[in-house]
Amino acid sequence: MSGLNKGEICHDAIVIGGGFYGAAIAIYLARQRGFKRILLIERESALLMRASYNNQARVHNGYHYPRSFTTAYRSRVNLPKFVRDWPLAIKQDFTKLYAIARRNSKVTAKQFERFCREIGAGIKPAEPSLRALFEPRLIEQVYWVNECAFDTSQLSTWASRELKESGVQVHYQTRVVAISKGRLVPLEVVVDLAQGGQQAFSCRYVFNCTYSGLNQFGGDFPGVGLGLKQEITEMALLQMPPALENVGVTVMDGPFFSMMPFPARGLHTLSHVRYTPHLHWNDLQGLDPYQKLGQYDRATRVDKMLRDVGRYIPEVLKAKHVDSLFEVKTVLLKNEGDDGRPILFEKHTGLPGAYSVLGGKIDNIYDVLEKLDAESFFTGSDQATSMSGGTDA
């Protein structure tokens, strides 16, 4: 390979992707599993800049998934863990409401109440002043629920500090282009260098945590076994009027919308099932989703969102559109029908030591760590023992 420089050090692990999952996994490997030489490679200039930032910033408690009991229940179990482990990143000082639409909803109010009882998620009818925010002809019932938002800037600060204290080396603005079997070492990871040429790093394990970029590697990397769908999405950022400043709303379950505080900007996100997805395609190796996003014109659909949302919550028509976050969202094709968000955790049997990880929600990190707890890893000269528990916060 022309211009290829060989890295001298054999790392215990290379983690590809500096989002929340990649950072948390690198910290876990160092703190919980005894990995000494870990390299985290991130194509952006800082941590948590892509999908970890450009999202709804919601820590789910299960309410959103009445058509996927497993996803709902895991969220309900994971939320208190997340609040415990990352308290500085959590925003809870707002009222979160779920409203059930009278028409076109895939769940009725009675069904929603039964579902919440089954997963153990607390709800209660909203007080009249909050119910008054909604158009009664379109909304069957409104519930107070227990959900919170997270501040990505706080999570990024945590990740930077913990990676440094754990001795994890981080390379920014570096893109991995290939993962292959090594001749004298288990695996080689090849990166493009900013100054030109390429460099190969050797390692025992690779953790592919690149979210939308899971399949974008050459070499011996086989790609993930499950089909992926890519979407270019728009998350509108709004300055809410006083009546909605401290309120989050989800109208469900069907072609409806959500409004959530976005602590990193002091604004609210607005997403709409019909208008947030702009473009979608089935994931293919060699079709770079980030290149596709870079070429997209990013014309906002916020006016369409607001017109529809305003029918249900008239006060939202007083909101001011400040910005829109465009990003690639990745979901498993097999879950399009039930809206489930399980993790993808794949060991590549044809490329021993290589793992691919995908989570649809931030609280899925605990499901990933449980999978890693069950793995036996060989680091350096001895076998690390499996340890229970999550990351240190």
N, C-alpha and C positions, 0 to 999 in steps of 0.2 A: 504494500500500500504506500504510494508516494507521499513523502513528507511526514511519515508516521514516526513519532517519538515514543519510546517505551518508558512507561512509568517504572521507577525502581522499586517502589514499596508494594508489597502484596497486602492489600487491605483485608480486614476481616469482612467488611461489608461496604458496598456502595449503594447509597439510596439515591434514586433518580427522582427529582421533584421536590422542591422546597415549599410546597403548600403545607397546610396543617397536618395532613396525614404523613407526608414524608418527614417533616420535622419531628412529629410525635413518635414515629417508628424509630428514627435514628436515636432519639433520646432514650426510648425504651430499650433498645439494643445495648446502649452504653450503660444505663443505670440498672436495668433488671437482668440482663443476660450476659454481662461481663465482656462485651466486645470492646477491644482497645483501640483498634485502628478503623475508624469509620469515616468515609468521605460522602458528603451530601453534595449533589450536583444540581444546580438550578439555572435554568435558561434566562430568567429575568435578573434584574439588578438588586433585588431584595426578596425576602421571604414573603409568602402569603399574598402575592400580588395578583393572582389570577382567580380561579374559581373560589378559592378560600375567601376572597374579598368580594368578588362580584356576584353576590347572591343575596338572599332575603334576610340573612343574619338571624335566622330563627332556630332556637333549640326546641325541637319538637317534643311534645308529651303524648303523642299518639293520636290526638283528635283528628288529624288530617287524613288518616288512612282507614276509614271504615270498611274499605274493600280489600284490605290486606291486614289481617289480624296479626300476623307475625311481625310485620314492620311496626304496627301500632304498639304492640306490647313491648317490643325491644326499645322503642323510643320512651315509653313510660318508665321502663326500668333504668334507662341510661340517663335521663334528664337529671335526676338528683345527683348522680355521680359527677356529671359535667359541672353542675353548679358548685359542688364540693371542691372539685379539682381546679377550677379556673374562676374563682369568685370575683377577681378583679375585672374579668372580661364580661361579666354577666350584668344585664340590665333587666331589672324586675319592677321598677317603679312606674309601671303603666298598667292600664286595664286591658286585658286581652279578651276579646269577644269572638265567639263563633255563632254565625247566624245560618239558619236553614231556609233556603228559598222555597217558596210555595210551588213553583213550576220548574220543571227540567232538572230538579235535584235527584240524584241517585240514592238519596237517603232521606227519610222523613224525620221529623223531630222525635217521635217515639223510637224509631230505629236508632237514631243517634244516641239517645239517652241509654238505651239498652247496651249498645256497643261500648259506651264509656264505662258502664258498670262492669262489663265483661273484662275490660283491660285494667280496671282499677283507677281510672283517671277521673278526678273530681270535677264536677260541673254544678252550676246552680243557675236558675233563671236570672237574667239581667234585671237590674232595678229599672223602674219606669223611665227615669231620666235618660238612661242609656238606650233603652228600647225605643225611645222617641227619636233617636238619630236615624232610624230605619223607616222606610216606606212600608206600612203594614200590609198593603195590598200585595206586596211582592215577597215579604218575609213571614214565614210561619212562626218561628221562635228564635229568641236570642239568648245565648248562654254566656255567663262568665266562666272562664277556664284558667288553668294554671299553665302558662307558657312564658318563656322569656326570650330575650334577644342577646346576641353576643357582639362584642366590640372587637373587630378583627385587628385593629391597631394594638390593642392590649395583648391579644394572642401572639401577634408578631413580636412584640417586645419580650414576652415570655419565651418564645421559641429561640430568639437570638441569644438570650441570656443562658438558657438551659443547654443549648448546643455548645456554647463556649465553655461553660463549666463542666460539661461532660467530655470535653476533649474532641468533639466532632469537628473535622475539617470541612469547610464549606467553600465551594467554588461557584461564584456567580457568573452570569452572562456566559454560560458554558452549555453547549447543547450536545447531548449524547446522540450518536448516529448509529451505533451498532453494539450488539452484545453477542459475544461468541465464546465457544469453548477455547480455553487456553491450552498450549502445548505442555508447559511446565507448571501451570497454575490452573485451578478449576475454571475461572472465567476471566475474560477480558472485556473491558468497556472502552469503546473508542469515542472520543469527543472531537468536535470541531473547535479549533483554537481561534480566538478573536483576531490574533495577529497573522492568521493563515496557517495552513497545515493541520495535522491531526496529532492526537496523543492517545496512547492506550494505557489504561490503568488495570492492574491485575487485582483480583479479589476472590474470596471464597464464596460470597453470597452477593446477589443483586436483588434489590427491592425496587420494583418499577411502580412508582406512585405518581404517575404523570397525568392521571385523570383522563382528559380528552386525548392525550398523546400516547395512550397505552400501546397502540399497535405501530408506532412510528419509528421502528428500529430495524436496521439491517443485520447482517451477520447471520448467526445461527438462531436468532430470536424467532420463535414460531408464531407469535401473536397469541392473543387470548382465545380460548375455546368458545366462549359465548358471544353471540352477536351483540353489537353495540349500535345505538342510534345517537347521532350527533345533532344538536340543535343550536343555532345562533339565537340567543335570547336577549330581550331587553328588560332590564329592571329599572323602572322609572324612579327617580329620587324627587320627592316633593316636600315643600314646606307646607305643613298642614295648618288650617285655620285653628283658632283657639279651642273650639269644641272637640277637635280631633287630635290635639297635640300630644296628649297622654293616653291615646287609645290605639290598640291594634285590632284589626278586624279580618276575619276570614268568612266569606260567604260560600257555602258549599251545598252539596258535593256534586259538581258537574262543571259546566262552562262558566265558572264564576271567578272570584278574585280574592286577593289578600293584600292588606296594608299592614306593615310592620315598622316599628322604630328601627332606624339604621344608626346605631350609636357612633360608628366611626366618623360620620358626617353630621350628626345632630339633625338628621332628616328622617323621612319615612320612605320605605320602598313601596311601590305599587306594582303588583304583578297580576296579570289577567290570563286565564287559561287559553282564551282565544287569541289574544294579541301579543303576549309576551314571546311566544315562539315565532321567529321570523322566517327561518329557513331550516330544513332538516334533511339528513341523508344517512344512509347506512354506512358505518365506519369501514374504511378500506385502508390496508397498508399502502403507504405511499401517497395518500391523500391527506395532506397536513391540515388538520382542522384550524390551526392558528393562522396559517396562511390564508385559508378561506375566510376567516373572520377579518383579517387585515384588508382583504379586498372588498369586503361588504360595505355598502354605502351608509349603513347605520341611520337610515331615516326613521325618526321616532314615530311611534304609534300612540303616544301618550294621549292625544286628543280623543282617539277612539276609546281608549281605556277609560278616561274620565267621563265621557258621555254615557257609557254603559254603567259604570260604577255610580254615577250621579243619580241614576234611576232608583237605586237601592238606598243610597246615603246622600241626600241632596247637599249636605254641608260640604262634601268633598269637592264640589264645583268651585269652591272658594280657594282651593289649594293652588300653590304656585309650583310649576315644573322648574326645577333647578338644574337637573342633569339626568342622564340615563347611562346605566352601566350595561355595556354589551359584552357578552361572554359566550363561550361554547359550553353547553350543558350536555353531559353524557349519561345515558340511561341504558339499562339492559333491555334488549328487544323483548325478552320473554315476560317482562313486567309491564308492558304498555297497557294491557287490559285491566290489571288489578291495581295499578298505581303503586305497587310495592317497591320498596327501596332496600333490598338486601345488599350485603356487601358482595363484591367479587373478590375471592381470595384463591388464586390459582398458583399451584406449584407446577412449573414446567418440567415434566418428566424427561423430555428430550434435551433439556438444558439444565442439568442438576445444579441446585443452588440458586436458581432464578425464580423469583416470585413476582406476580403482578397483583396489585391491590386497587380496588375501586370502591368507594363508598358514596352513596347518594346524599347523605346528611352528615353533619359534623359529629353528631353523637354516635354514629356508627363506629367511631374510633375504638370504642370498647369491644365491639364485636371483632374487630381486627386484632386487638391485643389478646383476646381470648384464643383466637386461632394461632397467634404466635406463641402463646404460652404452651400450646400443645406440641410445638415443633422442637426437635432436638437439634441444636446447633453445635458445630465444632469450631472453636475459635482459637487460633494459634496452636498451642501444644496440648490443650486439654479440652474436655467436653464440658460446656456450660450446663448447669442444671436449670430446669424450667422453674420459673418463679411466678407466683400469682401476683395480681395487682396491676394497676394502670400506671400512667406516667406521674411523675412528681409535678406538683403545681407550685 
